[in-house]
Amino acid sequence: MIMNLIFYGITVVCAVLCASLFEWTLHKFVMHKPVGRFRYPYEKHALTHHRIFKADASYHCVRDADKRTIRMAWWNGPVLIIILLLPTALLCIPLGLWKVLLTFGIVSTLYFAAYEYTHWCMHLPDARRRFIERFGAFTFLNGHHLLHHQYPNRNFNVVFPFADLLFGTLLRRAPKAFPQPHGPTVPDVQPLNARPAFAPLVR
């Protein structure tokens, strides 16, 4: 019983790390760069999402029409989960490791759901503060993502910045001061030695 718990605990950790690596790779190489003639993710994310949501007051959604650009299209989730699971399936199916494959599938689905919901809350905060917005981890990730909108070549992870740390793209604070938004779930990401050069931008 204990060995099973340890085994599946390790499986869950591996699945989360793989999801973080996949998120980073997809974000850096597909969502911020056109891949040959395949330009859909690049146009939807880099050219549309980043044009509407910058690292200033526009980081928080103002127009209802822009809400649709926060989430991915409904069909993106199943496609991305299948792509993420393909290497695991090729390894697990011949060995009959169906429970491992199922665990990876559940974790991948939850990771994608966490990405979508967390990203939604970041750009469309609730004045009453949703349950997730009350945690310090969300505030940290919100600042992490805010810096990505200021520096698109850094902080590619939204949910778990393991890959950002691993590949050296993790940025904790801005190198230069910029007029960032402020709010109860938006941390100060200005340089530590920077004087308050900008008045707080409140949503």
C-alpha positions in Angstrom: 0.0 0.0 0.0 2.7 2.5 1.0 4.8 1.5 -2.0 1.9 2.1 -4.3 1.3 5.6 -2.7 5.0 6.4 -3.2 5.0 5.1 -6.8 1.9 7.2 -7.8 3.2 10.2 -5.8 6.4 10.1 -7.9 4.2 9.6 -11.1 2.2 12.7 -10.2 5.3 14.8 -9.6 6.8 13.6 -12.9 3.5 14.5 -14.7 3.5 18.0 -13.2 7.1 18.6 -14.3 6.4 17.3 -17.8 3.4 19.5 -18.0 5.5 22.5 -17.0 8.1 21.7 -19.6 5.4 21.2 -22.3 3.8 24.6 -21.3 7.1 26.4 -21.5 8.0 24.8 -24.9 4.6 25.5 -26.4 4.6 29.1 -25.1 8.1 29.9 -26.2 8.4 28.2 -29.6 4.8 28.1 -30.9 2.8 30.9 -29.2 5.5 33.5 -29.7 6.9 32.4 -33.0 5.3 31.3 -36.2 6.1 27.6 -37.1 6.4 27.7 -40.8 3.0 28.3 -42.2 1.4 27.2 -39.0 0.6 30.7 -37.5 -2.6 30.2 -35.6 -1.1 30.1 -32.0 1.3 32.9 -32.8 -1.5 35.2 -34.2 -3.9 34.4 -31.4 -1.4 34.9 -28.6 1.6 37.1 -29.5 -0.2 39.3 -32.0 -3.7 39.5 -30.4 -3.4 38.7 -26.7 -0.2 40.6 -26.1 -1.4 43.5 -28.1 -4.6 43.9 -26.0 -3.1 43.0 -22.6 0.2 44.8 -21.9 2.0 45.2 -18.6 0.4 48.6 -17.8 -3.2 49.2 -16.7 -4.4 47.3 -19.8 -3.1 44.1 -18.1 -6.6 43.9 -16.5 -9.4 43.5 -19.0 -11.4 46.6 -19.5 -13.6 45.9 -22.6 -16.0 42.9 -22.5 -15.1 42.3 -26.2 -11.5 41.5 -25.1 -12.6 38.7 -22.7 -12.7 36.2 -25.5 -8.9 36.7 -26.1 -8.0 35.5 -22.5 -9.0 31.9 -22.9 -7.9 29.5 -25.6 -10.5 28.2 -28.1 -12.5 25.3 -26.6 -10.8 22.7 -28.8 -7.3 23.6 -27.8 -7.5 21.8 -24.5 -8.2 18.3 -25.8 -5.6 18.7 -28.6 -2.9 19.9 -26.3 -3.6 17.1 -23.8 -3.4 14.5 -26.5 -0.1 15.9 -27.7 1.3 16.0 -24.2 0.2 12.4 -23.6 1.6 10.9 -26.8 5.2 10.2 -25.5 3.7 8.8 -22.3 1.3 6.6 -24.2 4.1 5.3 -26.5 6.0 4.2 -23.4 3.2 3.0 -21.2 0.9 1.1 -23.6 3.6 -1.5 -24.7 4.5 -2.1 -21.0 0.9 -2.2 -19.9 1.3 0.7 -17.5 -2.3 1.9 -17.9 -2.5 3.4 -14.4 0.5 5.5 -15.1 -1.0 6.7 -18.4 -4.3 7.5 -16.6 -2.4 9.4 -13.9 -0.6 11.5 -16.5 -3.9 12.1 -18.3 -5.6 13.3 -15.2 -2.7 15.5 -14.2 -2.4 17.0 -17.7 -6.1 17.8 -17.8 -6.0 19.4 -14.3 -2.9 21.4 -15.4 -4.5 22.7 -18.5 -7.7 23.6 -16.5 -5.4 25.4 -13.9 -3.7 27.3 -16.8 -7.0 28.5 -18.2 -8.6 29.5 -14.9 -5.5 31.1 -13.4 -4.8 33.1 -16.6 -8.5 34.2 -16.6 -8.3 35.4 -13.0 -5.0 37.3 -13.7 -6.5 39.3 -16.5 -10.0 39.6 -15.1 -9.7 40.0 -11.3 -12.7 40.0 -9.1 -13.0 42.9 -6.6 -14.4 40.4 -4.1 -11.4 38.2 -4.7 -12.1 34.6 -5.8 -11.0 31.8 -3.6 -7.8 31.3 -5.7 -7.0 35.0 -5.6 -6.6 34.8 -1.8 -3.5 32.7 -1.9 0.1 34.0 -1.9 0.9 31.5 -4.7 -1.6 33.2 -7.0 -0.1 36.7 -6.2 3.4 35.3 -7.0 2.2 33.8 -10.3 0.4 37.0 -11.2 3.5 39.0 -10.8 5.4 36.3 -12.7 2.9 36.6 -15.6 2.8 40.4 -15.5 6.6 40.4 -16.1 6.0 38.1 -19.1 3.7 40.8 -20.6 6.5 43.3 -20.1 9.3 41.0 -21.2 7.7 38.4 -23.6 11.0 36.4 -23.8 10.8 35.6 -20.1 8.5 33.8 -17.7 6.8 31.5 -20.1 5.1 29.4 -17.4 1.8 30.4 -16.0 1.0 27.6 -13.7 4.3 26.2 -12.4 7.5 28.0 -13.3 9.7 24.9 -13.0 10.8 25.1 -16.7 11.5 28.8 -16.4 13.8 28.1 -13.6 15.4 25.2 -15.4 16.0 27.0 -18.7 17.1 30.4 -17.2 14.0 32.4 -18.3 12.8 33.0 -14.8 12.5 36.8 -14.0 11.5 37.8 -10.5 11.7 41.6 -10.8 11.9 44.0 -13.7 15.4 45.2 -14.6 13.9 48.7 -15.2 10.9 50.5 -13.7 7.7 50.6 -15.7 4.1 51.7 -15.0 2.7 48.5 -13.8 -0.9 48.0 -12.5 -1.6 47.7 -8.8 -4.2 45.8 -6.8 -4.6 43.3 -4.0 -3.3 40.4 -6.1 -0.7 42.2 -8.1 2.7 42.3 -6.4 5.3 45.0 -6.9 7.7 43.7 -9.5 9.7 46.9 -9.8 13.5 46.8 -9.2 14.3 46.7 -5.5 16.4 49.8 -5.7 13.9 51.8 -7.8 12.1 54.8 -6.3 8.4 54.9 -6.9 8.5 56.7 -10.3 4.9 55.9 -11.2 1.6 56.6 -9.5 -0.2 53.3 -8.8 -2.5 52.3 -11.6 -5.7 50.8 -10.0 -8.2 48.9 -12.0 
